[in-house]
């Protein structure tokens, strides 16, 4: 009887330990800056890699993102800047992210927009 209780307790502890190994951080926040000027970069996009979870920096370049599994990779993107990847560790709480501005020759020079319109024309006829 005692042996069965011991085995049940050991099995329960095993499951509790394996569940706690998959830790999520409740909140990570940070600020995104231009590395050369130190100015904040508003509206940069912060994505958890291989998921559809996205956060956008506010007007002063600050962002927060909730419930990030430890070991996830944050991808930071801003148009005109080099993207950056940061691995989340258990001690990650607040990040200061500095992005490099892309060289002028690697920026988009031309944008071509192609569109088409389909419409059904109705004939108008008078009634007499």
N, C-alpha and C positions, 0 to 999 in steps of 0.2 A: 504494500500500500504506500509506504513512504517512498519507495523506488519510483512508483508511477508519478507521485506528486513532484519528485525531484526532476524527472524527465520532462514533465509538463512545464515546470518552471524554467528549466534550461532552454526548452524550445521557445517559450515565450520571450525570454531574454535575447535569444538569437535573432528573432524577428524584430524586436525593438531596436537592437543594435544595427541591423541592416537597413532599417527604415531611416534611422537617424544619420546614416552615412550619406544619404542623398539630401544634403543641406541646401536650403534656399536662403539667400540674404533678403531681409525684408525690404530694404531700400538702398539704392546707390544713387548718389547725386554727384554733380560735377559742373565744371565750367569749361567752355571751349574757347580757345584764344588763337589768334594769329601769332605764330612763333616769332616773326620779325618785329611787328609793331606792338605786340602785347594787347591789341584791341580784341574785345570779345567778338565772337562770330554768332550773330543771332540766326535762329532758324536752321541750324545744322541738324542733321538727322542722326539719331543713335538707334541702331538696330541690334537685336540679339541674333547673332549669326545662325543660319539654318532654321529660323522661326519667322513668323510674321509679326512679332512684337516690336513695335517702333515707338520711340519717344522723340520729340522735337524740342530743341533748345528754345528758350524764350528770347525776348528782345535783348537781354544782357548776356546771352550765351550760356545761361544756366539750364540744367536739365535734371530730372529725376526719373528713375525707372524702378518699378516694384518687382519683388519676387523673382530674383535672378538666381538660377541654380549656380552653385560654385563650379568653376571649370568652364562656364560659358564664355563666349567671345563676343565682346561689344565691337561693332563696326561703326565708325564715325565718318559721315560723309557731308561735304559742303561743296557746292558747285564752285569751281575755280581753285579748289584745294585738293591736296593729296589725301586719299582716305587713310584711315588708321585703324588697326585692330588691337584690342586690349583684352587679355585674359583675366577673368574675374577670379580672385582668390578669396579665401575665407576672411582675410583681414581688409578687404577692399570696402571702403565706406564712402570716401569722397575723392574724386579724381579731378586733376587739372590736366586738360588735354590741349596740347599745342599742335596746330596743323601747319604744314608748309604750303605756301602759295605755289601753284603750278606756274611754270615758265610760260611766257606769252606765246611761244611757238607751239605749245601743246594745248592751248585753249581753242575752243571752237571758233572758227572764222566765219563760216557761212551756215545758215540753217535754211533748208528747203522744205517748204510745206506743200504737200500735194493733197488736193481734195476733189471731190466730185459731188454733183447734186443730181438726184433723180426726182423728177416731178411728173405728175400726171396732169395734162392740160385738159380742161373742160371747155367745150365750145358753148358759147352763149348764143341763144337764138331768141328772137322776139316772138311773142304770141299775138296773133291777130284774131 
